[in-house]
Amino acid sequence: MTPSKFLEVGRLWSAALLLSTLLAAAGLRWPQPLPVQPALVAALVLGPPLLLALVVLLRWRLPPADQGGE
């Protein structure tokens, strides 16, 4: 892995850690618990992976078939 990739991964990891810290701090200060809404929870849990799968499927390209065997 190149140093630029390490820097990129480190930056992304730091941003995720910062966001997680901010969300945890906000959760401690929230006045009352939020009601659980199953449809919203399912959308938040399943939505991002399904969107990522859709992007991968739309961009996936198979290499052209060769004339011969392997």
N, CA, C and O atoms as a Maestro MAE file, in Angstrom:
{
 s_m_m2io_version
 :::
 2.0.0
}

f_m_ct {
 s_m_title
 :::
 protein
 m_atom[280] {
  # First column is atom index #
  i_m_mmod_type
  r_m_x_coord
  r_m_y_coord
  r_m_z_coord
  i_m_residue_number
  s_m_chain_name
  s_m_pdb_residue_name
  s_m_pdb_atom_name
  i_m_atomic_number
  :::
  1 25 0.845 -1.169 0.000 1 A "MET " " N  " 7
  2 3 0.000 0.000 0.000 1 A "MET " " CA " 6
  3 2 0.897 1.242 0.000 1 A "MET " " C  " 6
  4 15 1.892 1.300 0.722 1 A "MET " " O  " 8
  5 25 0.542 2.200 -0.794 2 A "THR " " N  " 7
  6 3 1.354 3.403 -0.907 2 A "THR " " CA " 6
  7 2 1.076 4.349 0.266 2 A "THR " " C  " 6
  8 15 0.019 4.274 0.892 2 A "THR " " O  " 8
  9 25 2.028 5.235 0.558 3 A "PRO " " N  " 7
  10 3 1.809 6.192 1.654 3 A "PRO " " CA " 6
  11 2 0.568 7.066 1.450 3 A "PRO " " C  " 6
  12 15 -0.102 7.423 2.419 3 A "PRO " " O  " 8
  13 25 0.262 7.407 0.208 4 A "SER " " N  " 7
  14 3 -0.931 8.231 -0.022 4 A "SER " " CA " 6
  15 2 -2.206 7.466 0.333 4 A "SER " " C  " 6
  16 15 -3.172 8.051 0.823 4 A "SER " " O  " 8
  17 25 -2.203 6.158 0.083 5 A "LYS " " N  " 7
  18 3 -3.371 5.342 0.451 5 A "LYS " " CA " 6
  19 2 -3.509 5.264 1.971 5 A "LYS " " C  " 6
  20 15 -4.614 5.344 2.507 5 A "LYS " " O  " 8
  21 25 -2.363 5.104 2.668 6 A "PHE " " N  " 7
  22 3 -2.405 5.087 4.129 6 A "PHE " " CA " 6
  23 2 -2.975 6.398 4.666 6 A "PHE " " C  " 6
  24 15 -3.776 6.398 5.600 6 A "PHE " " O  " 8
  25 25 -2.555 7.511 4.070 7 A "LEU " " N  " 7
  26 3 -3.050 8.817 4.487 7 A "LEU " " CA " 6
  27 2 -4.549 8.937 4.226 7 A "LEU " " C  " 6
  28 15 -5.289 9.464 5.057 7 A "LEU " " O  " 8
  29 25 -4.989 8.450 3.080 8 A "GLU " " N  " 7
  30 3 -6.411 8.501 2.730 8 A "GLU " " CA " 6
  31 2 -7.246 7.652 3.690 8 A "GLU " " C  " 6
  32 15 -8.298 8.090 4.157 8 A "GLU " " O  " 8
  33 25 -6.779 6.445 3.980 9 A "VAL " " N  " 7
  34 3 -7.494 5.564 4.912 9 A "VAL " " CA " 6
  35 2 -7.490 6.170 6.312 9 A "VAL " " C  " 6
  36 15 -8.499 6.118 7.015 9 A "VAL " " O  " 8
  37 25 -6.368 6.738 6.717 10 A "GLY " " N  " 7
  38 3 -6.283 7.376 8.029 10 A "GLY " " CA " 6
  39 2 -7.233 8.547 8.161 10 A "GLY " " C  " 6
  40 15 -7.856 8.737 9.206 10 A "GLY " " O  " 8
  41 25 -7.344 9.332 7.103 11 A "ARG " " N  " 7
  42 3 -8.264 10.468 7.109 11 A "ARG " " CA " 6
  43 2 -9.713 9.999 7.233 11 A "ARG " " C  " 6
  44 15 -10.492 10.557 8.006 11 A "ARG " " O  " 8
  45 25 -10.062 8.978 6.471 12 A "LEU " " N  " 7
  46 3 -11.425 8.443 6.518 12 A "LEU " " CA " 6
  47 2 -11.725 7.840 7.883 12 A "LEU " " C  " 6
  48 15 -12.810 8.042 8.428 12 A "LEU " " O  " 8
  49 25 -10.767 7.098 8.438 13 A "TRP " " N  " 7
  50 3 -10.941 6.490 9.747 13 A "TRP " " CA " 6
  51 2 -11.118 7.574 10.809 13 A "TRP " " C  " 6
  52 15 -11.966 7.443 11.691 13 A "TRP " " O  " 8
  53 25 -10.328 8.639 10.730 14 A "SER " " N  " 7
  54 3 -10.433 9.741 11.693 14 A "SER " " CA " 6
  55 2 -11.792 10.428 11.596 14 A "SER " " C  " 6
  56 15 -12.389 10.769 12.617 14 A "SER " " O  " 8
  57 25 -12.280 10.632 10.381 15 A "ALA " " N  " 7
  58 3 -13.593 11.254 10.205 15 A "ALA " " CA " 6
  59 2 -14.689 10.371 10.797 15 A "ALA " " C  " 6
  60 15 -15.612 10.875 11.437 15 A "ALA " " O  " 8
  61 25 -14.597 9.062 10.588 16 A "ALA " " N  " 7
  62 3 -15.594 8.143 11.148 16 A "ALA " " CA " 6
  63 2 -15.535 8.146 12.674 16 A "ALA " " C  " 6
  64 15 -16.571 8.111 13.337 16 A "ALA " " O  " 8
  65 25 -14.331 8.188 13.227 17 A "LEU " " N  " 7
  66 3 -14.177 8.228 14.681 17 A "LEU " " CA " 6
  67 2 -14.737 9.527 15.256 17 A "LEU " " C  " 6
  68 15 -15.386 9.514 16.302 17 A "LEU " " O  " 8
  69 25 -14.490 10.640 14.583 18 A "LEU " " N  " 7
  70 3 -15.022 11.925 15.032 18 A "LEU " " CA " 6
  71 2 -16.554 11.929 14.991 18 A "LEU " " C  " 6
  72 15 -17.201 12.385 15.934 18 A "LEU " " O  " 8
  73 25 -17.124 11.425 13.911 19 A "LEU " " N  " 7
  74 3 -18.580 11.357 13.801 19 A "LEU " " CA " 6
  75 2 -19.169 10.465 14.892 19 A "LEU " " C  " 6
  76 15 -20.194 10.802 15.484 19 A "LEU " " O  " 8
  77 25 -18.526 9.335 15.157 20 A "SER " " N  " 7
  78 3 -18.998 8.431 16.199 20 A "SER " " CA " 6
  79 2 -18.942 9.103 17.570 20 A "SER " " C  " 6
  80 15 -19.857 8.948 18.379 20 A "SER " " O  " 8
  81 25 -17.875 9.845 17.826 21 A "THR " " N  " 7
  82 3 -17.739 10.555 19.097 21 A "THR " " CA " 6
  83 2 -18.822 11.615 19.255 21 A "THR " " C  " 6
  84 15 -19.416 11.752 20.325 21 A "THR " " O  " 8
  85 25 -19.075 12.360 18.190 22 A "LEU " " N  " 7
  86 3 -20.117 13.390 18.246 22 A "LEU " " CA " 6
  87 2 -21.500 12.781 18.465 22 A "LEU " " C  " 6
  88 15 -22.302 13.319 19.228 22 A "LEU " " O  " 8
  89 25 -21.780 11.666 17.801 23 A "LEU " " N  " 7
  90 3 -23.078 11.012 17.988 23 A "LEU " " CA " 6
  91 2 -23.230 10.463 19.403 23 A "LEU " " C  " 6
  92 15 -24.309 10.551 19.990 23 A "LEU " " O  " 8
  93 25 -22.153 9.897 19.956 24 A "ALA " " N  " 7
  94 3 -22.209 9.385 21.324 24 A "ALA " " CA " 6
  95 2 -22.430 10.522 22.318 24 A "ALA " " C  " 6
  96 15 -23.203 10.379 23.266 24 A "ALA " " O  " 8
  97 25 -21.755 11.646 22.106 25 A "ALA " " N  " 7
  98 3 -21.937 12.800 22.994 25 A "ALA " " CA " 6
  99 2 -23.359 13.351 22.884 25 A "ALA " " C  " 6
  100 15 -23.958 13.725 23.892 25 A "ALA " " O  " 8
  101 25 -23.891 13.400 21.681 26 A "ALA " " N  " 7
  102 3 -25.264 13.878 21.504 26 A "ALA " " CA " 6
  103 2 -26.254 12.927 22.171 26 A "ALA " " C  " 6
  104 15 -27.256 13.370 22.731 26 A "ALA " " O  " 8
  105 25 -25.983 11.628 22.116 27 A "GLY " " N  " 7
  106 3 -26.865 10.651 22.747 27 A "GLY " " CA " 6
  107 2 -26.903 10.785 24.257 27 A "GLY " " C  " 6
  108 15 -27.938 10.536 24.876 27 A "GLY " " O  " 8
  109 25 -25.786 11.177 24.857 28 A "LEU " " N  " 7
  110 3 -25.759 11.364 26.308 28 A "LEU " " CA " 6
  111 2 -26.548 12.597 26.734 28 A "LEU " " C  " 6
  112 15 -27.069 12.639 27.848 28 A "LEU " " O  " 8
  113 25 -26.641 13.577 25.882 29 A "ARG " " N  " 7
  114 3 -27.315 14.829 26.230 29 A "ARG " " CA " 6
  115 2 -28.769 14.869 25.776 29 A "ARG " " C  " 6
  116 15 -29.475 15.836 26.061 29 A "ARG " " O  " 8
  117 25 -29.227 13.834 25.074 30 A "TRP " " N  " 7
  118 3 -30.597 13.835 24.558 30 A "TRP " " CA " 6
  119 2 -31.565 13.776 25.730 30 A "TRP " " C  " 6
  120 15 -31.361 12.966 26.634 30 A "TRP " " O  " 8
  121 25 -32.627 14.611 25.755 31 A "PRO " " N  " 7
  122 3 -33.509 14.693 26.924 31 A "PRO " " CA " 6
  123 2 -34.314 13.422 27.212 31 A "PRO " " C  " 6
  124 15 -34.518 13.086 28.379 31 A "PRO " " O  " 8
  125 25 -34.766 12.721 26.200 32 A "GLN " " N  " 7
  126 3 -35.566 11.521 26.435 32 A "GLN " " CA " 6
  127 2 -35.319 10.524 25.304 32 A "GLN " " C  " 6
  128 15 -34.933 10.912 24.201 32 A "GLN " " O  " 8
  129 25 -35.543 9.237 25.583 33 A "PRO " " N  " 7
  130 3 -35.295 8.230 24.543 33 A "PRO " " CA " 6
  131 2 -36.233 8.403 23.352 33 A "PRO " " C  " 6
  132 15 -37.392 8.789 23.505 33 A "PRO " " O  " 8
  133 25 -35.721 8.116 22.190 34 A "LEU " " N  " 7
  134 3 -36.536 8.180 20.980 34 A "LEU " " CA " 6
  135 2 -37.316 6.879 20.824 34 A "LEU " " C  " 6
  136 15 -36.786 5.808 21.121 34 A "LEU " " O  " 8
  137 25 -38.560 6.950 20.365 35 A "PRO " " N  " 7
  138 3 -39.314 5.707 20.137 35 A "PRO " " CA " 6
  139 2 -38.733 4.947 18.938 35 A "PRO " " C  " 6
  140 15 -38.332 5.541 17.937 35 A "PRO " " O  " 8
  141 25 -38.700 3.644 19.069 36 A "VAL " " N  " 7
  142 3 -38.177 2.803 17.991 36 A "VAL " " CA " 6
  143 2 -39.263 2.632 16.936 36 A "VAL " " C  " 6
  144 15 -40.370 2.185 17.236 36 A "VAL " " O  " 8
  145 25 -38.937 2.989 15.706 37 A "GLN " " N  " 7
  146 3 -39.858 2.819 14.583 37 A "GLN " " CA " 6
  147 2 -39.241 1.776 13.653 37 A "GLN " " C  " 6
  148 15 -38.257 2.063 12.972 37 A "GLN " " O  " 8
  149 25 -39.814 0.559 13.619 38 A "PRO " " N  " 7
  150 3 -39.198 -0.533 12.857 38 A "PRO " " CA " 6
  151 2 -38.931 -0.201 11.388 38 A "PRO " " C  " 6
  152 15 -37.894 -0.594 10.854 38 A "PRO " " O  " 8
  153 25 -39.827 0.501 10.736 39 A "ALA " " N  " 7
  154 3 -39.616 0.818 9.316 39 A "ALA " " CA " 6
  155 2 -38.410 1.733 9.135 39 A "ALA " " C  " 6
  156 15 -37.626 1.554 8.203 39 A "ALA " " O  " 8
  157 25 -38.262 2.710 10.019 40 A "LEU " " N  " 7
  158 3 -37.128 3.630 9.938 40 A "LEU " " CA " 6
  159 2 -35.817 2.911 10.246 40 A "LEU " " C  " 6
  160 15 -34.807 3.141 9.581 40 A "LEU " " O  " 8
  161 25 -35.835 2.047 11.250 41 A "VAL " " N  " 7
  162 3 -34.633 1.283 11.595 41 A "VAL " " CA " 6
  163 2 -34.229 0.381 10.434 41 A "VAL " " C  " 6
  164 15 -33.050 0.305 10.088 41 A "VAL " " O  " 8
  165 25 -35.197 -0.301 9.832 42 A "ALA " " N  " 7
  166 3 -34.895 -1.178 8.694 42 A "ALA " " CA " 6
  167 2 -34.330 -0.377 7.527 42 A "ALA " " C  " 6
  168 15 -33.397 -0.827 6.862 42 A "ALA " " O  " 8
  169 25 -34.884 0.803 7.272 43 A "ALA " " N  " 7
  170 3 -34.384 1.635 6.172 43 A "ALA " " CA " 6
  171 2 -32.957 2.102 6.441 43 A "ALA " " C  " 6
  172 15 -32.129 2.121 5.530 43 A "ALA " " O  " 8
  173 25 -32.666 2.475 7.679 44 A "LEU " " N  " 7
  174 3 -31.322 2.944 8.015 44 A "LEU " " CA " 6
  175 2 -30.297 1.812 8.011 44 A "LEU " " C  " 6
  176 15 -29.134 2.025 7.669 44 A "LEU " " O  " 8
  177 25 -30.730 0.614 8.392 45 A "VAL " " N  " 7
  178 3 -29.798 -0.521 8.431 45 A "VAL " " CA " 6
  179 2 -29.601 -1.128 7.047 45 A "VAL " " C  " 6
  180 15 -28.475 -1.455 6.673 45 A "VAL " " O  " 8
  181 25 -30.674 -1.283 6.286 46 A "LEU " " N  " 7
  182 3 -30.583 -1.960 4.992 46 A "LEU " " CA " 6
  183 2 -30.337 -1.013 3.821 46 A "LEU " " C  " 6
  184 15 -29.826 -1.436 2.784 46 A "LEU " " O  " 8
  185 25 -30.692 0.250 3.972 47 A "GLY " " N  " 7
  186 3 -30.575 1.201 2.867 47 A "GLY " " CA " 6
  187 2 -29.168 1.378 2.317 47 A "GLY " " C  " 6
  188 15 -28.962 1.184 1.119 47 A "GLY " " O  " 8
  189 25 -28.189 1.739 3.147 48 A "PRO " " N  " 7
  190 3 -26.838 1.956 2.612 48 A "PRO " " CA " 6
  191 2 -26.223 0.733 1.924 48 A "PRO " " C  " 6
  192 15 -25.647 0.886 0.846 48 A "PRO " " O  " 8
  193 25 -26.318 -0.486 2.501 49 A "PRO " " N  " 7
  194 3 -25.757 -1.629 1.776 49 A "PRO " " CA " 6
  195 2 -26.466 -1.903 0.447 49 A "PRO " " C  " 6
  196 15 -25.826 -2.283 -0.533 49 A "PRO " " O  " 8
  197 25 -27.783 -1.711 0.418 50 A "LEU " " N  " 7
  198 3 -28.508 -1.931 -0.836 50 A "LEU " " CA " 6
  199 2 -28.134 -0.891 -1.886 50 A "LEU " " C  " 6
  200 15 -28.012 -1.220 -3.066 50 A "LEU " " O  " 8
  201 25 -27.951 0.357 -1.469 51 A "LEU " " N  " 7
  202 3 -27.518 1.393 -2.408 51 A "LEU " " CA " 6
  203 2 -26.114 1.109 -2.933 51 A "LEU " " C  " 6
  204 15 -25.843 1.295 -4.119 51 A "LEU " " O  " 8
  205 25 -25.226 0.660 -2.056 52 A "LEU " " N  " 7
  206 3 -23.874 0.314 -2.487 52 A "LEU " " CA " 6
  207 2 -23.904 -0.856 -3.460 52 A "LEU " " C  " 6
  208 15 -23.184 -0.846 -4.458 52 A "LEU " " O  " 8
  209 25 -24.724 -1.858 -3.187 53 A "ALA " " N  " 7
  210 3 -24.851 -2.994 -4.108 53 A "ALA " " CA " 6
  211 2 -25.386 -2.541 -5.458 53 A "ALA " " C  " 6
  212 15 -24.943 -3.032 -6.496 53 A "ALA " " O  " 8
  213 25 -26.326 -1.615 -5.455 54 A "LEU " " N  " 7
  214 3 -26.866 -1.092 -6.708 54 A "LEU " " CA " 6
  215 2 -25.789 -0.356 -7.504 54 A "LEU " " C  " 6
  216 15 -25.692 -0.525 -8.720 54 A "LEU " " O  " 8
  217 25 -24.992 0.449 -6.834 55 A "VAL " " N  " 7
  218 3 -23.906 1.172 -7.516 55 A "VAL " " CA " 6
  219 2 -22.906 0.187 -8.109 55 A "VAL " " C  " 6
  220 15 -22.466 0.355 -9.246 55 A "VAL " " O  " 8
  221 25 -22.548 -0.834 -7.347 56 A "VAL " " N  " 7
  222 3 -21.595 -1.832 -7.849 56 A "VAL " " CA " 6
  223 2 -22.173 -2.554 -9.057 56 A "VAL " " C  " 6
  224 15 -21.477 -2.747 -10.054 56 A "VAL " " O  " 8
  225 25 -23.436 -2.955 -8.981 57 A "LEU " " N  " 7
  226 3 -24.051 -3.666 -10.104 57 A "LEU " " CA " 6
  227 2 -24.149 -2.796 -11.353 57 A "LEU " " C  " 6
  228 15 -23.970 -3.287 -12.468 57 A "LEU " " O  " 8
  229 25 -24.429 -1.516 -11.174 58 A "LEU " " N  " 7
  230 3 -24.551 -0.630 -12.331 58 A "LEU " " CA " 6
  231 2 -23.201 -0.332 -12.976 58 A "LEU " " C  " 6
  232 15 -23.131 -0.094 -14.182 58 A "LEU " " O  " 8
  233 25 -22.131 -0.343 -12.183 59 A "ARG " " N  " 7
  234 3 -20.808 -0.017 -12.721 59 A "ARG " " CA " 6
  235 2 -19.991 -1.244 -13.096 59 A "ARG " " C  " 6
  236 15 -18.934 -1.111 -13.714 59 A "ARG " " O  " 8
  237 25 -20.453 -2.420 -12.741 60 A "TRP " " N  " 7
  238 3 -19.687 -3.643 -12.980 60 A "TRP " " CA " 6
  239 2 -19.627 -3.926 -14.469 60 A "TRP " " C  " 6
  240 15 -20.650 -3.928 -15.154 60 A "TRP " " O  " 8
  241 25 -18.446 -4.160 -14.956 61 A "ARG " " N  " 7
  242 3 -18.256 -4.492 -16.364 61 A "ARG " " CA " 6
  243 2 -17.432 -5.769 -16.459 61 A "ARG " " C  " 6
  244 15 -16.369 -5.877 -15.848 61 A "ARG " " O  " 8
  245 25 -17.921 -6.726 -17.219 62 A "LEU " " N  " 7
  246 3 -17.172 -7.950 -17.446 62 A "LEU " " CA " 6
  247 2 -16.162 -7.712 -18.555 62 A "LEU " " C  " 6
  248 15 -16.433 -6.961 -19.492 62 A "LEU " " O  " 8
  249 25 -15.003 -8.345 -18.457 63 A "PRO " " N  " 7
  250 3 -14.031 -8.191 -19.536 63 A "PRO " " CA " 6
  251 2 -14.560 -8.845 -20.807 63 A "PRO " " C  " 6
  252 15 -15.355 -9.782 -20.735 63 A "PRO " " O  " 8
  253 25 -14.129 -8.363 -21.969 64 A "PRO " " N  " 7
  254 3 -14.597 -8.967 -23.217 64 A "PRO " " CA " 6
  255 2 -14.138 -10.421 -23.329 64 A "PRO " " C  " 6
  256 15 -13.050 -10.782 -22.881 64 A "PRO " " O  " 8
  257 25 -14.982 -11.236 -23.928 65 A "ALA " " N  " 7
  258 3 -14.663 -12.659 -24.083 65 A "ALA " " CA " 6
  259 2 -13.534 -12.831 -25.099 65 A "ALA " " C  " 6
  260 15 -13.528 -12.195 -26.153 65 A "ALA " " O  " 8
  261 25 -12.586 -13.694 -24.765 66 A "ASP " " N  " 7
  262 3 -11.480 -13.987 -25.681 66 A "ASP " " CA " 6
  263 2 -11.934 -14.977 -26.742 66 A "ASP " " C  " 6
  264 15 -12.961 -15.641 -26.599 66 A "ASP " " O  " 8
  265 25 -11.163 -15.061 -27.789 67 A "GLN " " N  " 7
  266 3 -11.479 -16.007 -28.857 67 A "GLN " " CA " 6
  267 2 -11.190 -17.445 -28.432 67 A "GLN " " C  " 6
  268 15 -11.945 -18.355 -28.776 67 A "GLN " " O  " 8
  269 25 -10.125 -17.652 -27.700 68 A "GLY " " N  " 7
  270 3 -9.732 -19.010 -27.321 68 A "GLY " " CA " 6
  271 2 -10.074 -19.317 -25.881 68 A "GLY " " C  " 6
  272 15 -10.861 -18.622 -25.239 68 A "GLY " " O  " 8
  273 25 -9.452 -20.392 -25.388 69 A "GLY " " N  " 7
  274 3 -9.655 -20.779 -23.996 69 A "GLY " " CA " 6
  275 2 -8.762 -19.955 -23.090 69 A "GLY " " C  " 6
  276 15 -8.327 -18.859 -23.442 69 A "GLY " " O  " 8
  277 25 -8.501 -20.505 -21.920 70 A "GLU " " N  " 7
  278 3 -7.675 -19.774 -20.958 70 A "GLU " " CA " 6
  279 2 -6.301 -19.744 -21.414 70 A "GLU " " C  " 6
  280 15 -5.440 -19.174 -20.744 70 A "GLU " " O  " 8
  :::
 }
 m_bond[279] {
  # First column is bond index #
  i_m_from
  i_m_to
  i_m_order
  :::
  1 1 2 1
  2 2 3 1
  3 3 4 2
  4 3 5 1
  5 5 6 1
  6 6 7 1
  7 7 8 2
  8 7 9 1
  9 9 10 1
  10 10 11 1
  11 11 12 2
  12 11 13 1
  13 13 14 1
  14 14 15 1
  15 15 16 2
  16 15 17 1
  17 17 18 1
  18 18 19 1
  19 19 20 2
  20 19 21 1
  21 21 22 1
  22 22 23 1
  23 23 24 2
  24 23 25 1
  25 25 26 1
  26 26 27 1
  27 27 28 2
  28 27 29 1
  29 29 30 1
  30 30 31 1
  31 31 32 2
  32 31 33 1
  33 33 34 1
  34 34 35 1
  35 35 36 2
  36 35 37 1
  37 37 38 1
  38 38 39 1
  39 39 40 2
  40 39 41 1
  41 41 42 1
  42 42 43 1
  43 43 44 2
  44 43 45 1
  45 45 46 1
  46 46 47 1
  47 47 48 2
  48 47 49 1
  49 49 50 1
  50 50 51 1
  51 51 52 2
  52 51 53 1
  53 53 54 1
  54 54 55 1
  55 55 56 2
  56 55 57 1
  57 57 58 1
  58 58 59 1
  59 59 60 2
  60 59 61 1
  61 61 62 1
  62 62 63 1
  63 63 64 2
  64 63 65 1
  65 65 66 1
  66 66 67 1
  67 67 68 2
  68 67 69 1
  69 69 70 1
  70 70 71 1
  71 71 72 2
  72 71 73 1
  73 73 74 1
  74 74 75 1
  75 75 76 2
  76 75 77 1
  77 77 78 1
  78 78 79 1
  79 79 80 2
  80 79 81 1
  81 81 82 1
  82 82 83 1
  83 83 84 2
  84 83 85 1
  85 85 86 1
  86 86 87 1
  87 87 88 2
  88 87 89 1
  89 89 90 1
  90 90 91 1
  91 91 92 2
  92 91 93 1
  93 93 94 1
  94 94 95 1
  95 95 96 2
  96 95 97 1
  97 97 98 1
  98 98 99 1
  99 99 100 2
  100 99 101 1
  101 101 102 1
  102 102 103 1
  103 103 104 2
  104 103 105 1
  105 105 106 1
  106 106 107 1
  107 107 108 2
  108 107 109 1
  109 109 110 1
  110 110 111 1
  111 111 112 2
  112 111 113 1
  113 113 114 1
  114 114 115 1
  115 115 116 2
  116 115 117 1
  117 117 118 1
  118 118 119 1
  119 119 120 2
  120 119 121 1
  121 121 122 1
  122 122 123 1
  123 123 124 2
  124 123 125 1
  125 125 126 1
  126 126 127 1
  127 127 128 2
  128 127 129 1
  129 129 130 1
  130 130 131 1
  131 131 132 2
  132 131 133 1
  133 133 134 1
  134 134 135 1
  135 135 136 2
  136 135 137 1
  137 137 138 1
  138 138 139 1
  139 139 140 2
  140 139 141 1
  141 141 142 1
  142 142 143 1
  143 143 144 2
  144 143 145 1
  145 145 146 1
  146 146 147 1
  147 147 148 2
  148 147 149 1
  149 149 150 1
  150 150 151 1
  151 151 152 2
  152 151 153 1
  153 153 154 1
  154 154 155 1
  155 155 156 2
  156 155 157 1
  157 157 158 1
  158 158 159 1
  159 159 160 2
  160 159 161 1
  161 161 162 1
  162 162 163 1
  163 163 164 2
  164 163 165 1
  165 165 166 1
  166 166 167 1
  167 167 168 2
  168 167 169 1
  169 169 170 1
  170 170 171 1
  171 171 172 2
  172 171 173 1
  173 173 174 1
  174 174 175 1
  175 175 176 2
  176 175 177 1
  177 177 178 1
  178 178 179 1
  179 179 180 2
  180 179 181 1
  181 181 182 1
  182 182 183 1
  183 183 184 2
  184 183 185 1
  185 185 186 1
  186 186 187 1
  187 187 188 2
  188 187 189 1
  189 189 190 1
  190 190 191 1
  191 191 192 2
  192 191 193 1
  193 193 194 1
  194 194 195 1
  195 195 196 2
  196 195 197 1
  197 197 198 1
  198 198 199 1
  199 199 200 2
  200 199 201 1
  201 201 202 1
  202 202 203 1
  203 203 204 2
  204 203 205 1
  205 205 206 1
  206 206 207 1
  207 207 208 2
  208 207 209 1
  209 209 210 1
  210 210 211 1
  211 211 212 2
  212 211 213 1
  213 213 214 1
  214 214 215 1
  215 215 216 2
  216 215 217 1
  217 217 218 1
  218 218 219 1
  219 219 220 2
  220 219 221 1
  221 221 222 1
  222 222 223 1
  223 223 224 2
  224 223 225 1
  225 225 226 1
  226 226 227 1
  227 227 228 2
  228 227 229 1
  229 229 230 1
  230 230 231 1
  231 231 232 2
  232 231 233 1
  233 233 234 1
  234 234 235 1
  235 235 236 2
  236 235 237 1
  237 237 238 1
  238 238 239 1
  239 239 240 2
  240 239 241 1
  241 241 242 1
  242 242 243 1
  243 243 244 2
  244 243 245 1
  245 245 246 1
  246 246 247 1
  247 247 248 2
  248 247 249 1
  249 249 250 1
  250 250 251 1
  251 251 252 2
  252 251 253 1
  253 253 254 1
  254 254 255 1
  255 255 256 2
  256 255 257 1
  257 257 258 1
  258 258 259 1
  259 259 260 2
  260 259 261 1
  261 261 262 1
  262 262 263 1
  263 263 264 2
  264 263 265 1
  265 265 266 1
  266 266 267 1
  267 267 268 2
  268 267 269 1
  269 269 270 1
  270 270 271 1
  271 271 272 2
  272 271 273 1
  273 273 274 1
  274 274 275 1
  275 275 276 2
  276 275 277 1
  277 277 278 1
  278 278 279 1
  279 279 280 2
  :::
 }
}
